Amino acid sequence: MALKKLLAKKARKATTGEGSSAAPQAEIEFDGHHFRSEEHQHRFKVISDWSFLKERQVQLREREYTEFQVEVSRRQWTQLIEPMAKYDPEIVMEFYANTWLTKERVMDKRSWVRGQWIPYDEDAINQFLGHALVLEKGQHCEYTKRRSQVLGFDEEAIGQQLCFPGQDFARSVTGRRVRIMRTSMTTLTQIWMTLLLSNILPSDHNFDLLLPECQLVYTILTQISVHVA
């Protein structure tokens, strides 16, 4: 679950004091049970008007889009398509507020939630997902290896895999492949895009896939290993 910043003028005024001549409010007492520092407590106030990008539960009939269901099962990604149905918005806000990078540049991949440290590093996420892919120390999945290589992905092959016959990437004025529009995608690609942009790399923009996201969907569709955590 991710947070989306509201751009409403009211929200800006609330966080910056813009357009207001009111006297400053009394200093709020630090709450160490809910926040790891005064800076993080202030961050909670800043993001309190932001909205949520909610994860989606994928519910399909037994024989509906079997390719998708089989691949989810093979990769042991069931946890990704069955997120928690209920959540406490205030606790989620506290979690995000307490992950804020402070002035001292402290980011230790853990958050402070109701008096407890909650890690969200790669190992913690992998454990939460049920150890979908186990790698040795220093080992990388095939997706990561290809991403680090100059010629790691065949863009023409990606277009053929993700698009309807006769469709392709939208290109820049220089001819560079940039994105694939939803209207050019196969139904299976659209299903994976929905999961990707809701539960893996949350985004409220779901009309297309940029090239890096296309690479990830291609990785999934061609059964290349990916360490989703």
N, C-alpha and C positions, 0 to 999 in steps of 0.2 A: 504494500500500500504506500502510495506516495502523496506528497502534498503539492497543491497547485496554487501559485501566488495569484491573488485577486488584484486586479489593476484598478479597482474602483477608487475614485478620488477620496471617498470617505475613508477607505483603508489607509491611504497615504497620510491623510491628515491625522489619523489616530496614532500612527507610528512615528511621524516626524514633527507633529505640531504645526504643520503647514496651514496657514490661513487662520490661525487661532491666536487670540491675545489673552486667553484665560491664564490665570495664575497657575504655576506648576503645582502638580498634586504632591501631597505628602509622600515622602519616601516609604516604599513598601518594605516591610521586614523580610529578611531573607528566610526562605523556607528550605532548609537542608534536607527534608524528607522527600521533597518533590524535585529539587534541582541541585545539580552538582556545584554550582557557583552562582553568584549574583548576576554574572554576565549571561548565564544560561537561563536564569529566571526572567531576565529582561527579554531574551530571545523568544521565550514562550509568549510574552505579551505581543511581540512584533508579529508572530505568525498566527495569532489566535483567530484572525479573520480569514485565513487561507482555507481553501476547500480541499476535498479529498479526491484523488483518482483511485477509485475503488477497484480491487481485484475482482475478477469474474469467475463464477463457478461454471465450468463447462459440463453441460448436461446433454448427453446424446443417447439416442435409442441404441439397443444392443447391436444392430447391424448398420447403423448410420455412420458414414465416414469411417469405415473400418481401418483405413490406412492410418488415419490420425490416432485412433484408439490403440492400434497395435504398436505404433511407435512410442506413444506415451508410456505404455506398459513396458516395452523393451528397454527404454531409458530409465525406468523407475521414477517417472516424473508425476506420479499420481498426486503428490502433495501440491504440485503447481496448479493443477486443474480443480482442486478441491480446497480452496482457501477457507479460512474461518468465516462463517456466515455472519457472526455478530462481533462487534468490537466497541470499545469505549473511546469515543473521539478525544476526550481529554487526555487519556493515557497515551494515545497515539501522538498527540501534540507534545506531551511531555517527553516522549521518547525522541522525537525529532529535535526538540529544543535542546535536549541534553547531548546531542551529537554535534552541535554547532562548533565550528573551528574557532577557538578563542583568539584573543589578541596575542597570546603567547604561542599560537600556532599548534596547540595541543589537539591531536586527533588520534585516539588510541583504539578506535574500532570497538567501542563499548559505550553504552548509555546508562544513565542512572534513572531507574523507574521505581517509584514508591519505596525507596530505601534499599534497592537491590541493583547490583551491576548486571547489565544485560549485554553480553558480547554479540557483535554482529560481523565478526571477521569471517573469512572464507571457511574456516573449520566449523564455526558455530552454525553458519547457514547450511553447510553440507550435512552436518549432523541433524539439523531440523528437517531437511529434505529426505533423510533416511539413507545417507551415503549413496546417492545415485551413481556416482563414479568415484572410485577409490584410486588415487594416484600416489606413487612413491614420492618421497621428498625430492624436490628439484625436477620432478617429471611434469610434463605439460600435456594437455589434451591436443588432439590433432588440429582443432579449430584455432587454438592459441598459436600453435606452430605456424600455421598458414598465415595467420594475421601478421606475424612478425616477418614474413618473407615478402620480398618485393613482388614476386610473381606467384603468390600463394593461391590465388583464386582465378579461375578462368571466367571472366565476366560474360563471355558469349554463352558458356555453358550455364551460368546462373540465369541468364535471360530465358534460355530454352526450358529450363527446369521450372521456373516460377511463373512464366507467362503462357497465355493461350497461344496456339500456333498463329504466326503472323504478327504477334505483338512483341514489344521489346522495351528496353529502358527508355525513359525520357532523357534526352541529352542536353548538355550545355551548348552554347553558341559555338564552342570550339570542338564539339563532337564528343566530349567526354561523357561517359555513362554516369548519371547522377542519381536517378530514382526510378522506381517502378510504381506506376499509378494503380490504384485498386481496380480500376476498370480493365486493366491489362492482365490481372492476376488470375490464375486458376482458382477454383473454389477451395482446394486444399491449401494453397498458399494463403488465401484470405483467412482461413481458420487459424493457421499458425501465426499469422500477423496479429490477429485479435488476441491470442494468448500472449504473444511476445510483448505487445504494447499495453497489455493490462496487468500481467502478472510477473513479467521478467524485467523489462525495461519500460516502466510505466510512462505513458505519454498520452495526452488528450488529442494528439494529431494522428488520425488513423485513416488518412486518405491515400497514403503512399508509404513506401519503404525506401529509405535512403540506402546507398550502396552498402555501408557497413551492416545494416540490418538485413539487407538482401543476402549478404554473405552468411549471416547466422541462420536464416531460414533455409538457405541452400545446404548448409552444413547438416541441419536437422533432416531435411528431405532425402539426402543422400547417405544418411546413417554414419556420418563422420562423428567421431567422439567429441563431445563438448562438455567441459566442466561447468555446469550451469551456476554453481555457487559463486 
